[in-house]
Amino acid sequence: MTVKTTPNRMDEVLNRPALLAFQPVDLATLAGPVVVDVETHLYIARRMANGEAGQRVFLCTLPVGAHLLPMQSAHHIFLAVPTAAAPAWESCPLQANALALWQMALAQAPCTAAQGRREQAVRIVQAEKSFRLDAQEAITARAPLWILSEEPAFAFADSSAEAAQNTGHYSASLPPVAVAPLGRGWVIHTTSAAGATVVTPDDFLAHAADDVVMQVATAWAQQAAAWLDTQLQQTGEAVRQSRRQAAANYESALANVARSATGISPATRQAAARDPLTAALRLLGQRQGFTIQLEEQKEPQADPERQLAQLAQIAGFRYRRVTLSDDWQHEAGLPLLGFCAEGQPLVLLPERLGYVALDPVTNVRLPVDADVAALLAPQAYQLYASLPDRLNARTLIRFVLRGGWSNIGWMLIGAFMVMLLGLVTPIVMGAVVGRAIPMARLDLLVELVLVLVTVAINITLFRIIGGQNSARFTTGVDLRLQPAVWDRVMRLPSSFFRRYGVGDLATRVLGIKQIATTLTGTAVSALLAGVMSLTSFGLMAWYSPALTRFALVYGLLTALLLGLLVRRQVRWTQEAFALQGQVKTLTLQLLTGISKLRVAAAEERAFARWGNAYAAQRASQMRASVVQNANTTALAVIPIIGTLGLFFLAELDRQTLDVAAFVAFYTAFGQFMAAVMNVSQTLVGVLNVAPLYERAQPILREVPEVDASRNDPGSLSGAIAVRHLTFRYHDSGPNVLHDVSFDIQPGEFVAVVGPSGAGKSTILRLLLGFDQPTAGAVYYDSQDLAQLDLRRVRQQIGTVLQHVGLTPGSIYENIAGAATISRADVTEAARLVGLDKDIEQMPMGLETMVSEGGGNLSGGQRQRLIIARVLVRKPRLIFFDEATSALDNRTQAVVTESLARFKTTRLVIAHRLSTIRGADKILVLDQGHIVQQGSFDDLMAQDGLFQELVRRQMA
């Protein structure tokens, strides 16, 4: 340190150890403040693992006469580098001028200046001013000053808090202090409102202790350290980004070189490498004739099946799991999505000699043999396209034809070749009669016969080709259409199913398949027959225009007659189909309720009702059959009458038409009439589609309850809000609910009670989205249910409704359903509902078979099995509608205790009021109104409907 010297101390100054030029000095080694004799650069560096300083970063330059204060940090080193040789520094008291120079130098440091640049609004203060500070304010001054507040209100490191938190070396900021430096470039933040005074460095040092200035230096050092960490982090990220870009450029160059071999663009290959499952799904969709609109997943899930389910919901396709049996690769099948043992997706495509595996990333095709099949996971997935939400005849036809154009092309090629070869037969027959037989040329006859045989063989081959492609096309249409139709039926709103009986709806659904089969099979045949008739008609016109006019008129009359017959037949067939749906619905209802019919001794009345409906159906079918028989008779008689007319006219035109020409004309006429008959028969089948299509219209017109415009609800917390809910089942019917409002908090147990017909089950249906309210809304986590994806909402709700039955299968299958659930989880779910002891007593355990409706189980066992089905999925909300009515008190207690441990939101509709004693809230409904609500004890203490209901049950 340079101090003021006197002549008697000159020797002491000259004898101090000297500092070398540009020799760094660690500021942590200073014992106190010093004053520099020469210009000194201030640096900061990260402390390395060995304790040495890393790369230096320049902060500022201290002028001659400026203070230099000690600074230290656990992870950083502050270095002072004099620009010339000077005597060694020694501690001295703080001086106002030196402190002001220190302030001005540090204000030029990048960490201080960067903080000042970030501020949008800075308050400038002056010396000798007392004023009031506002909270969260930024202040500065034009000259070196110090600001003092009545209480600690200043912070230094706010601007670097985020960087300090990211590095982990510092807290967000030092505790607020009551004194802070100001100056050009210095910006100080206030943490709270307080009174303050601005003073000069001289006045400040006259009243402040040295440790206050050291606190300021420590705060600035921490700010500089946090700034350095931020700079190093940004620089490191820039270097890493540069390296990533270089690696990407290298990969792109390699991809461009390999593109000619793989056929994949670099961008596509890179996207496939990032998300191979999405790429595989796109390839599968292209192979099966439909487009899968998917964006690349930013963060693909580790579980392929879960990611597949997520992508299926986004893109709107369906899939099913298939097991790859032994030697599966040699069997005919459909394209599949397979996985390697490591989880890498592969596209499995059927070829003529077996399956091939296609890598969606590299586009490499590998034949699947026994060795390759052993490397694949034992399960694969088959994809199905779904029908558009808005459906009409045009979109349905487009969906049916999707992916089948190659088969249609081959059918047309086969038909064209058959048409050309068919022209040879009349010409050859004319040559046989006109030349070979009259001239007794056996060699020519043999040659002509060989031509006919060759033509017949070729026609047969081309018809086989057309038939095979027609079968493939029809099968493909069925495989695409049937899953799509059933998927659409499953997504229709619940209100749709109230309008139709089960049997009636089944005939409507199956009618869509019949429509597709008829149109794809017979319609193509009719098209080909029409082409054949035109070519035969042209050949007839070439031989005899007069006889051709007769054939044309006769063909038109035939078409008119058959059209009238078909029109009558379609009318009666349409009526028969409608009655058939009613009969099937009635039949199913009678079979389902046969036990109730016997209890009521109503077998005769049931049979009479069924008999009347069946008789009406048979009468319509009989009328349609009479018209069909007339049509068949006409098809048999029309060719005979046409032949007689042809011979009669030929006799009149003997002079202009020789025998050979007549034979050729007659052969072409036979082909023409055969084509007309084929078209007529096809027309019958096509027109029969009309009543089927009319009956399928409700399914096609109805919009599914879940469409792409609905929002994803996310993970539900269990909060439900019902606001002013009003509902009626029909527009002309009375309101079932009247302005119902209530709230359910996450994890709350709420019960709904009331007399029959009060609207309890209706509330549950509205909460599940089965019906739309007439007025009001239901909110899950403040999200309107009308705007949410109902399927994703219901996936998070475990529901047991009234009259829920069991499916035929094992107990394990009834609990697990179609989900992949371990036996341990199924066993635990059975234990939670008290069913584990019953299962242990069964010889086959979880594999015990359950009959249709669970008739081989008791009522309590059936209910516990259904509740276990809900609990095994660990839902976020649980809705019960009379789910425990058949349980005894002990089992009821076990189930209630298990449900309480789940900590999920529960809504229970109960008639046994003893089961809801522990409910957090009870809603009492009467005639669609909430007349009471509260806890069990509170409601029992009130005179009202709830107290009356409890007394009835106790009595």
Buried (B, 14 or more C-beta within 10 A) or exposed (E): BBBEEEEEEEEEEEEBEEBEEEEBBBBBEBEBBBBBBBBBBBBBBBBEEEEEBBEBBEBBBBBEBBBBBBBBBEEBBBBBBBEEEBBEBBEBEBBBBBBBBBBBBBBEBBBBBBBBEEBEEEBEBEBEEEBEBEEEBBBBBEBBBBBBBEEBBBBBBBBBBEBBEEBEBBEBBBEBBBBBBBBBBBBBBBBBBBEBBBBBBEBBBEEBEEEBBBBBBBBBBBBBBBBBBBBBEEEEEEEEEEEEEEEEEEBBEEBEEBBEEBEBEBEBBBBBBBBBBBBBBBBBBBBBBBEBEBEEBEEBBEEBBEBBBBBBBBBBBBBEEBEBEEEBBEEEBBBBBBBBEEEBBBBBBBEEEBBBBBBBBBBEEEEBEEEBBEEBBEBBBBBBBBBBBEBEEEEBEEBBBBBBEEBBEBBBBBBBBBBBBBBBBBBBBBBBBBBBBEEEEEEBBEBBEEBBEEBEEBBEBBBEBBEBBBEBBBBBBBBBBBBBBBBBBEBBBEBBEEEBBBBBBBBBBBBBBBBBBBBBBBBBBBBBBBBBBEBBBEBBBEBBEEBBEBBBEBBEEBBEBBEEBBEBBBBBBBBBBBBBBBBBBBBBBBEEBEEEBEEEEBEEEBEEBBEEBBEBBBBBBEBBBEBBEBBEEBBEEBBEEBBEBBEEBBEEEEEEBEBBBBBBBBBBBBBBBBBBBBBBBBBBBBBBBBBBBBBBEBBBEBBBBBBEEBEEBEEBBBBBBBBEBBBBBEEEEEBBBBBBEBEBBBBBBBBBBBBEEBBBBBBBBBBBBBBBBBBBBBBBBEBEBEEBBBBBBBBBBBBBBEEEEBEEBBBBBBBBBEEEBEEEBBBBBBBBBBBBEBBEEEEEBBEBEBEEEBEEBEEBBBBBBBBBBBBBBEBBBBBBBBBBBBBEEEBBEBBBEBBEEBEBBBBBBBBBBEBBEEBBBBBBBBBBBBBBBBBBEEBBEEEBBBBEBBEEEEE
